[in-house]
Amino acid sequence: MTFTPTVSDEVRALAPGFTHVTVEAHDLVNGASTEASSALLDDATRRLAGRLRGRAPHEDPHMAAWREIYMAFGSKPSRTRNSAEALAKRALSEAGLPRINLLVDLYNAISVAHLVPVGGEDIDRIRGGMRLVRATGEEDFVTVAGGEETVEHPDPGEVVWRDDTGVTCRRWNWRQGPRTRLTEETTSGIFLLESMAPMPVPEVEAAAAELAGLLEKFSPGAGVTVHPAA
């Protein structure tokens, strides 16, 4: 079965330059971070530094475009950075990139190397398909605060990913909820690569192809499909 996320007309109107490419993968093998996945993250940091040439991540034209969109739906981009900018900032800091698990390391490496937001969701935990919408403010977003599960609600008009149960990621790609994240038990995943003009569509497609290759390399026998840009 093909898993195809959808984008609402309201989001298309807000961001006509938005494109996403989906990588769908089944029969994955996840686990703890490895030396190989850690090396990919280190290489991604080097690629990022070469791309930025001394600039801060938010000075990159693609990240600047994301900041404009965040402001358009009422978020402060210096406080709630898109996931690619936040990862890039972390990569260039003394702390460096976190090591989460194998699958998360792979898509984080692609995000940093290409400076494009990438998210990964466990297909088996998604209910009724994923869609990108502008929130009413009544949707539930289950997260963890202070070590305990808590329910938040997005701001009215905020752009969110959601399924039939509730919000899976707030402020477009700022904060993912724990319900659908990739764990070491995940065997089927959907990976979303999201871009704004001026990033050329072939560039985000190349990033998706590179991620697909990594998934096939680290999970031999997995069924990996790259869906066309939409």
Backbone as numpy.savetxt, mean C-alpha at the origin, in Angstrom:
# Nx Ny Nz CAx CAy CAz Cx Cy Cz
-10.89 -17.62 -9.00 -11.73 -16.43 -9.00 -10.86 -15.19 -9.00
-11.16 -14.24 -9.87 -10.42 -13.00 -9.94 -10.91 -12.03 -8.88
-9.97 -11.41 -8.20 -10.31 -10.45 -7.14 -9.97 -9.06 -7.67
-10.99 -8.25 -7.90 -10.78 -6.93 -8.51 -11.32 -5.82 -7.64
-10.46 -5.05 -6.99 -10.93 -3.88 -6.22 -11.55 -2.85 -7.15
-12.47 -2.06 -6.61 -13.15 -1.04 -7.42 -12.91 0.34 -6.82
-13.06 1.36 -7.66 -12.87 2.75 -7.26 -14.15 3.51 -7.55
-14.68 4.22 -6.56 -15.95 4.92 -6.71 -15.81 6.14 -7.62
-16.94 6.55 -8.18 -16.96 7.74 -9.03 -16.53 8.98 -8.25
-16.88 9.04 -6.97 -16.52 10.20 -6.15 -15.00 10.33 -6.00
-14.33 9.20 -5.87 -12.87 9.23 -5.77 -12.26 9.59 -7.12
-12.82 9.05 -8.19 -12.33 9.40 -9.53 -12.45 10.91 -9.79
-13.54 11.48 -9.33 -13.73 12.92 -9.52 -12.73 13.72 -8.71
-12.42 13.25 -7.51 -11.47 13.94 -6.65 -10.06 13.86 -7.22
-9.69 12.71 -7.76 -8.32 12.46 -8.21 -8.33 11.83 -9.59
-8.58 12.61 -10.64 -8.63 12.05 -11.99 -7.30 11.47 -12.46
-6.19 11.84 -11.80 -4.89 11.31 -12.17 -4.51 10.04 -11.44
-5.46 9.44 -10.72 -5.18 8.23 -9.93 -5.21 6.98 -10.80
-4.23 6.11 -10.57 -4.17 4.80 -11.23 -3.77 3.76 -10.19
-4.34 2.58 -10.30 -3.87 1.50 -9.44 -3.67 0.22 -10.25
-2.67 -0.52 -9.86 -2.39 -1.83 -10.46 -2.48 -2.86 -9.34
-3.16 -3.97 -9.61 -3.37 -4.99 -8.60 -2.59 -6.25 -8.94
-1.88 -6.77 -7.95 -1.20 -8.06 -8.08 -1.93 -9.04 -7.16
-2.48 -10.08 -7.75 -3.21 -11.10 -7.00 -2.36 -12.35 -6.91
-2.26 -12.93 -5.71 -1.38 -14.08 -5.53 -2.03 -15.12 -4.62
-1.93 -16.36 -5.04 -2.48 -17.49 -4.26 -1.39 -18.53 -4.05
-1.59 -19.36 -3.03 -0.62 -20.39 -2.64 0.72 -19.76 -2.25
0.64 -18.65 -1.54 1.83 -17.99 -1.04 2.37 -18.72 0.19
3.64 -18.53 0.44 4.26 -19.03 1.66 4.87 -17.82 2.38
4.32 -17.49 3.54 4.85 -16.37 4.30 5.62 -16.91 5.50
6.28 -16.03 6.18 7.05 -16.42 7.36 7.80 -15.22 7.88
8.69 -15.46 8.81 9.49 -14.38 9.37 10.41 -13.80 8.31
10.82 -12.56 8.53 11.79 -11.92 7.64 13.05 -12.78 7.55
13.68 -12.75 6.39 14.89 -13.54 6.15 16.04 -12.61 5.77
17.23 -13.17 5.69 18.37 -12.38 5.23 18.12 -11.86 3.82
17.48 -12.67 3.00 17.21 -12.27 1.62 16.21 -11.12 1.55
15.15 -11.18 2.36 14.17 -10.09 2.33 14.76 -8.83 2.94
15.62 -8.99 3.94 16.29 -7.85 4.54 17.22 -7.18 3.53
17.90 -7.99 2.73 18.79 -7.44 1.70 18.01 -6.66 0.66
16.80 -7.12 0.34 15.95 -6.38 -0.60 15.59 -5.00 -0.05
15.31 -4.93 1.23 14.99 -3.64 1.85 16.20 -2.70 1.83
17.38 -3.25 2.08 18.59 -2.43 2.03 18.83 -1.92 0.61
18.63 -2.79 -0.37 18.81 -2.39 -1.77 17.78 -1.33 -2.16
16.55 -1.48 -1.68 15.51 -0.50 -1.98 15.87 0.87 -1.44
16.48 0.91 -0.26 16.91 2.18 0.32 17.97 2.84 -0.55
18.89 2.04 -1.07 19.92 2.58 -1.97 19.28 3.12 -3.25
18.32 2.39 -3.78 17.63 2.84 -5.00 16.86 4.14 -4.75
16.25 4.22 -3.58 15.52 5.44 -3.23 16.47 6.64 -3.16
17.62 6.46 -2.51 18.58 7.55 -2.39 19.03 8.02 -3.76
19.23 7.09 -4.68 19.61 7.46 -6.03 18.51 8.20 -6.76
17.28 7.83 -6.48 16.13 8.50 -7.11 15.97 9.93 -6.59
16.13 10.11 -5.30 15.89 11.42 -4.69 17.05 12.40 -4.90
18.27 11.88 -4.99 19.45 12.72 -5.21 19.53 13.88 -4.20
19.37 13.51 -2.95 19.52 14.50 -1.90 18.25 15.24 -1.50
17.17 15.06 -2.26 15.91 15.73 -1.90 15.22 14.96 -0.77
14.36 15.64 -0.07 13.49 14.95 0.89 12.40 14.22 0.11
11.85 13.12 0.66 10.82 12.37 -0.08 9.64 13.23 -0.53
9.20 14.19 0.31 8.02 14.97 -0.05 8.30 15.94 -1.20
9.57 16.13 -1.56 9.92 17.00 -2.67 9.85 16.29 -4.02
9.74 14.98 -4.01 9.56 14.24 -5.25 8.20 14.61 -5.87
8.11 14.82 -7.18 6.85 15.23 -7.80 5.68 14.28 -7.53
5.97 12.98 -7.48 4.88 12.02 -7.21 4.36 12.18 -5.79
5.26 12.34 -4.83 4.83 12.53 -3.45 4.13 13.87 -3.28
4.58 14.89 -4.00 3.91 16.19 -3.95 2.47 16.08 -4.45
2.25 15.27 -5.48 0.90 15.07 -5.99 0.01 14.38 -4.96
0.56 13.41 -4.25 -0.20 12.76 -3.19 -0.56 13.74 -2.08
0.39 14.63 -1.75 0.10 15.62 -0.70 -1.06 16.52 -1.11
-1.10 16.90 -2.36 -2.20 17.75 -2.84 -3.54 17.04 -2.69
-3.58 15.76 -3.01 -4.82 14.99 -2.91 -5.22 14.83 -1.45
-4.26 14.58 -0.59 -4.58 14.45 0.84 -5.23 15.74 1.35
-4.68 16.86 0.96 -5.27 18.14 1.38 -6.66 18.31 0.79
-6.88 17.78 -0.41 -8.18 17.94 -1.07 -9.30 17.23 -0.33
-8.98 16.15 0.41 -10.05 15.50 1.18 -9.92 15.78 2.68
-9.13 16.82 3.02 -9.15 17.31 4.39 -8.11 16.76 5.33
-7.11 16.02 4.81 -6.06 15.49 5.67 -4.82 16.36 5.59
-4.07 16.41 6.67 -2.84 17.18 6.70 -1.68 16.25 6.34
-1.10 16.40 5.15 -0.10 15.43 4.68 1.19 15.42 5.48
1.49 16.49 6.22 2.69 16.47 7.05 2.47 15.67 8.32
1.21 15.46 8.68 0.87 14.69 9.88 0.48 13.26 9.52
-0.26 13.10 8.44 -0.69 11.78 7.99 -0.15 11.58 6.58
1.09 11.12 6.50 1.75 10.94 5.20 1.21 9.72 4.49
1.18 9.76 3.15 0.85 8.55 2.41 1.91 7.49 2.72
1.57 6.24 2.51 2.42 5.15 2.99 3.81 5.17 2.36
3.92 5.56 1.07 5.22 5.57 0.42 6.13 6.65 1.01
5.56 7.83 1.25 6.37 8.90 1.83 6.82 8.53 3.25
5.91 7.95 4.02 6.25 7.56 5.39 7.36 6.51 5.40
7.26 5.52 4.51 8.30 4.48 4.44 9.62 5.06 3.97
9.56 5.95 2.97 10.79 6.56 2.45 11.49 7.36 3.54
10.71 8.11 4.29 11.29 8.89 5.39 11.95 7.96 6.42
11.28 6.86 6.71 11.83 5.88 7.65 13.11 5.25 7.08
13.08 4.93 5.79 14.24 4.28 5.16 15.49 5.13 5.25
15.32 6.45 5.10 16.46 7.36 5.09 16.89 7.81 6.48
16.13 7.40 7.49 16.46 7.77 8.87 17.47 6.79 9.46
17.95 7.12 10.64 18.89 6.22 11.31 18.24 4.89 11.65
16.93 4.90 11.92 16.24 3.66 12.28 16.18 2.68 11.12
16.05 3.19 9.90 15.94 2.32 8.75 14.58 1.64 8.67
14.41 0.82 7.65 13.13 0.15 7.42 12.90 -0.98 8.41
11.66 -1.13 8.88 11.36 -2.26 9.77 11.32 -3.57 8.99
11.59 -4.65 9.67 11.44 -5.99 9.12 10.18 -6.57 9.77
9.15 -6.85 8.96 7.85 -7.26 9.49 7.64 -8.75 9.32
7.47 -9.18 8.10 7.46 -10.58 7.72 7.82 -10.64 6.24
7.97 -11.82 5.71 8.50 -11.96 4.35 7.68 -11.19 3.32
6.36 -11.41 3.29 5.52 -10.77 2.29 5.49 -9.25 2.45
5.41 -8.78 3.67 5.40 -7.33 3.90 6.75 -6.73 3.49
7.84 -7.43 3.79 9.16 -6.94 3.37 9.21 -6.78 1.86
8.65 -7.74 1.12 8.71 -7.68 -0.35 7.98 -6.46 -0.87
6.75 -6.23 -0.37 6.03 -5.09 -0.95 6.54 -3.76 -0.41
7.09 -3.75 0.80 7.72 -2.52 1.28 8.95 -2.16 0.45
9.70 -3.18 0.05 10.88 -2.94 -0.79 10.48 -2.30 -2.12
9.42 -2.79 -2.72 8.94 -2.24 -3.98 8.46 -0.80 -3.78
7.74 -0.57 -2.69 7.23 0.77 -2.40 8.37 1.78 -2.29
9.41 1.42 -1.57 10.53 2.33 -1.34 11.36 2.51 -2.61
11.64 1.43 -3.31 12.47 1.52 -4.51 11.82 2.37 -5.59
10.49 2.26 -5.72 9.77 2.98 -6.78 9.07 4.24 -6.28
9.10 4.46 -5.00 8.41 5.59 -4.35 6.94 5.63 -4.78
6.27 4.51 -4.53 4.86 4.36 -4.87 4.17 3.65 -3.70
3.00 4.12 -3.28 2.29 3.42 -2.20 1.91 2.00 -2.62
2.23 1.04 -1.76 1.87 -0.36 -1.99 1.24 -0.90 -0.72
0.11 -1.57 -0.85 -0.54 -2.19 0.30 -0.79 -3.66 0.03
-0.78 -4.45 1.08 -1.06 -5.88 0.95 -2.18 -6.29 1.88
-3.14 -7.04 1.36 -4.29 -7.49 2.16 -4.46 -9.00 2.01
-4.89 -9.64 3.07 -5.17 -11.08 3.07 -6.55 -11.30 2.45
-6.59 -11.91 1.28 -7.86 -12.10 0.57 -8.87 -12.86 1.43
-8.38 -13.84 2.20 -9.30 -14.68 2.98 -9.95 -13.92 4.14
-9.45 -12.73 4.44 -10.02 -11.93 5.53 -10.90 -10.79 5.03
-10.97 -10.64 3.71 -11.79 -9.58 3.12 -13.20 -10.11 2.90
-14.18 -9.28 3.21 -15.58 -9.69 3.08 -16.28 -8.85 2.01
-16.66 -9.51 0.92 -17.48 -8.85 -0.10 -16.73 -7.96 -1.07
-15.42 -8.07 -1.15 -14.66 -7.28 -2.10 -14.19 -5.96 -1.52
-13.18 -5.38 -2.15 -12.61 -4.11 -1.69 -13.02 -2.99 -2.61
-13.29 -1.82 -2.02 -13.64 -0.66 -2.82 -13.09 0.60 -2.17
-12.67 1.52 -3.02 -12.13 2.80 -2.59 -13.24 3.83 -2.67
-13.59 4.42 -1.54 -14.76 5.31 -1.46 -14.43 6.54 -0.62
-15.34 7.51 -0.66 -15.29 8.62 0.29 -16.23 8.27 1.44
-15.70 8.31 2.63 -16.43 7.82 3.81 -17.60 8.73 4.18
-18.60 8.12 4.80 -19.70 8.89 5.38 -19.34 9.38 6.77
-18.38 8.68 7.41 -18.01 8.98 8.79 -18.62 8.01 9.78
-19.50 7.13 9.28 -20.16 6.16 10.17 -19.51 4.79 10.11
-18.61 4.58 9.16 -17.98 3.28 9.01 -17.09 2.94 10.21
-16.97 1.66 10.52 -16.09 1.21 11.59 -14.69 0.94 11.04
-13.69 1.38 11.78 -12.31 1.04 11.50 -11.74 0.45 12.78
-11.52 -0.85 12.78 -11.02 -1.53 13.97 -9.50 -1.50 13.94
-8.92 -0.93 14.98 -7.47 -0.82 15.06 -7.04 -1.18 16.48
-5.76 -1.00 16.77 -5.23 -1.31 18.10 -4.57 -0.06 18.65
-4.93 0.31 19.85 -4.33 1.47 20.53 -4.00 1.07 21.96
-2.76 1.29 22.36 -2.35 0.92 23.71 -2.45 -0.56 23.98
-2.30 -1.35 22.92 -2.34 -2.80 23.06 -3.75 -3.38 23.10
-4.76 -2.53 22.96 -6.14 -3.02 23.01 -6.89 -2.64 21.74
-7.79 -3.51 21.32 -8.60 -3.25 20.14 -9.56 -2.10 20.40
-9.65 -1.21 19.42 -10.54 -0.07 19.54 -11.17 0.22 18.18
-12.32 0.87 18.20 -13.03 1.20 16.96 -12.97 2.70 16.74
-12.47 3.10 15.56 -12.47 4.49 15.15 -13.44 4.67 14.00
-13.68 5.90 13.66 -14.52 6.21 12.50 -13.80 7.24 11.64
-13.78 7.05 10.33 -13.12 8.03 9.46 -13.88 9.35 9.46
-13.19 10.39 9.02 -13.85 11.69 8.87 -14.79 11.64 7.66
-15.91 12.34 7.71 -16.78 12.41 6.53 -16.01 12.97 5.34
-16.10 12.28 4.21 -15.40 12.70 3.01 -14.00 12.14 2.87
-13.48 11.52 3.93 -12.15 10.91 3.88 -12.14 9.77 2.85
-11.06 9.62 2.14 -10.93 8.51 1.19 -10.43 7.28 1.94
-11.16 6.18 1.82 -10.81 4.96 2.54 -10.99 3.75 1.63
-10.20 2.72 1.91 -10.49 1.39 1.37 -11.39 0.68 2.37
-12.38 -0.04 1.87 -13.30 -0.74 2.75 -13.81 -2.03 2.10
-14.36 -2.90 2.93 -15.10 -4.06 2.43 -16.47 -4.05 3.09
-17.20 -5.16 3.06 -18.55 -5.17 3.62 -18.55 -5.04 5.14
-17.45 -5.39 5.80 -17.39 -5.32 7.26 -17.06 -3.93 7.76
-16.19 -3.23 7.04 -15.79 -1.89 7.49 -14.55 -1.42 6.76
-13.93 -0.40 7.29 -12.76 0.20 6.68 -11.54 -0.70 6.89
-10.79 -0.92 5.82 -9.56 -1.70 5.92 -8.32 -0.82 5.94
-8.43 0.41 5.38 -7.30 1.32 5.40 -7.81 2.76 5.39
-7.36 3.54 6.34 -7.80 4.94 6.46 -6.92 5.88 5.64
-7.53 7.04 5.33 -6.84 8.11 4.58 -6.07 7.54 3.40
-6.84 6.84 2.57 -6.38 6.25 1.32 -5.40 5.12 1.59
-4.18 5.44 1.96 -3.20 4.38 2.23 -2.31 4.73 3.41
-2.89 5.49 4.35 -2.10 5.96 5.49 -1.97 4.89 6.58
-3.08 4.31 7.00 -3.03 3.34 8.10 -3.93 2.16 7.82
-3.31 0.98 7.75 -4.05 -0.25 7.52 -4.56 -0.82 8.84
-5.74 -1.40 8.81 -6.26 -2.06 10.00 -5.69 -3.46 10.13
-5.64 -3.99 11.34 -5.05 -5.32 11.56 -5.90 -6.47 11.02
-7.19 -6.23 10.79 -8.08 -7.34 10.41 -7.65 -8.03 9.12
-7.20 -7.27 8.13 -6.90 -7.86 6.82 -5.42 -7.85 6.48
-4.58 -7.51 7.43 -3.15 -7.44 7.13 -2.57 -8.83 6.85
-1.41 -8.84 6.20 -0.74 -10.09 5.87 0.00 -10.62 7.10
-0.33 -11.82 7.51 0.33 -12.46 8.65 1.12 -13.67 8.15
1.80 -14.31 9.06 2.59 -15.47 8.66 1.71 -16.66 8.28
0.40 -16.55 8.52 -0.53 -17.60 8.12 -1.17 -17.31 6.75
-0.90 -16.15 6.18 -1.52 -15.75 4.91 -1.06 -16.65 3.77
-2.02 -17.09 2.95 -1.69 -17.86 1.75 -2.20 -17.21 0.47
-3.14 -16.27 0.58 -3.66 -15.55 -0.59 -3.64 -14.06 -0.30
-3.03 -13.30 -1.19 -2.92 -11.87 -0.95 -3.26 -11.05 -2.16
-3.72 -9.83 -1.91 -3.94 -8.84 -2.95 -3.03 -7.66 -2.63
-2.28 -7.23 -3.63 -1.31 -6.15 -3.45 -1.71 -4.99 -4.36
-1.88 -3.82 -3.77 -2.34 -2.64 -4.49 -1.21 -1.64 -4.63
-0.87 -1.31 -5.86 0.13 -0.28 -6.13 -0.63 0.92 -6.66
-0.48 2.07 -6.00 -1.30 3.24 -6.28 -0.44 4.42 -6.71
-0.83 5.06 -7.79 -0.04 6.19 -8.28 -0.93 7.36 -8.65
-0.32 8.52 -8.66 -0.95 9.76 -9.12 -0.14 10.32 -10.28
-0.80 10.99 -11.21 -0.05 11.78 -12.17 0.77 12.78 -11.35
2.07 12.98 -11.66 2.72 12.75 -12.94 3.46 11.42 -13.08
3.30 10.45 -12.17 3.98 9.17 -12.38 3.40 8.50 -13.62
4.22 8.16 -14.61 3.71 7.48 -15.80 3.13 6.11 -15.45
2.04 5.74 -16.09 1.42 4.44 -15.83 2.41 3.29 -16.06
3.23 3.31 -17.12 4.20 2.21 -17.29 5.15 2.04 -16.12
5.39 3.12 -15.38 6.30 3.02 -14.23 5.66 2.24 -13.10
4.40 2.49 -12.82 3.74 1.72 -11.76 3.51 0.28 -12.22
3.29 0.08 -13.51 3.16 -1.28 -14.04 4.48 -2.04 -13.91
5.60 -1.35 -14.10 6.91 -1.99 -13.93 7.13 -2.38 -12.48
6.70 -1.52 -11.56 6.81 -1.85 -10.14 5.98 -3.09 -9.81
4.78 -3.17 -10.38 3.92 -4.33 -10.15 4.55 -5.60 -10.70
5.15 -5.50 -11.87 5.81 -6.67 -12.47 6.99 -7.12 -11.61
7.72 -6.16 -11.05 8.84 -6.52 -10.18 8.34 -7.21 -8.91
7.24 -6.71 -8.34 6.67 -7.36 -7.16 6.20 -8.77 -7.50
5.53 -8.93 -8.63 5.07 -10.26 -9.03 6.24 -11.24 -9.14
7.35 -10.76 -9.70 8.53 -11.61 -9.81 9.08 -12.02 -8.46
9.08 -11.11 -7.51 9.55 -11.43 -6.17 8.64 -12.44 -5.47
7.33 -12.26 -5.65 6.39 -13.20 -5.04 6.59 -14.61 -5.60
6.82 -14.70 -6.90 7.06 -16.01 -7.52 8.39 -16.61 -7.05
9.38 -15.74 -6.85 10.69 -16.22 -6.41 10.64 -16.73 -4.97
9.96 -16.00 -4.10 9.96 -16.37 -2.69 8.85 -17.37 -2.34
7.89 -17.55 -3.23 6.85 -18.56 -3.03 6.76 -19.41 -4.29
7.72 -20.30 -4.52 7.70 -21.12 -5.73 6.40 -21.91 -5.84
5.80 -21.87 -7.02 4.53 -22.56 -7.21 3.32 -21.69 -6.99
3.50 -20.48 -6.50 2.35 -19.57 -6.28 1.77 -19.16 -7.62
0.46 -18.92 -7.60 -0.21 -18.38 -8.77 -0.29 -16.87 -8.64
0.42 -16.16 -9.49 0.51 -14.70 -9.38 0.00 -14.06 -10.67
-0.94 -13.13 -10.54 -1.53 -12.45 -11.69 -1.43 -10.94 -11.48
-0.94 -10.24 -12.51 -0.92 -8.78 -12.48 -2.12 -8.30 -13.31
-3.04 -7.62 -12.68 -4.20 -7.11 -13.38 -3.88 -5.75 -14.01
-4.49 -5.42 -15.12 -4.17 -4.18 -15.82 -4.42 -2.95 -14.96
-3.69 -1.89 -15.27 -3.88 -0.62 -14.58 -5.30 -0.14 -14.78
-5.88 0.44 -13.70 -7.26 0.91 -13.77 -7.39 2.24 -13.06
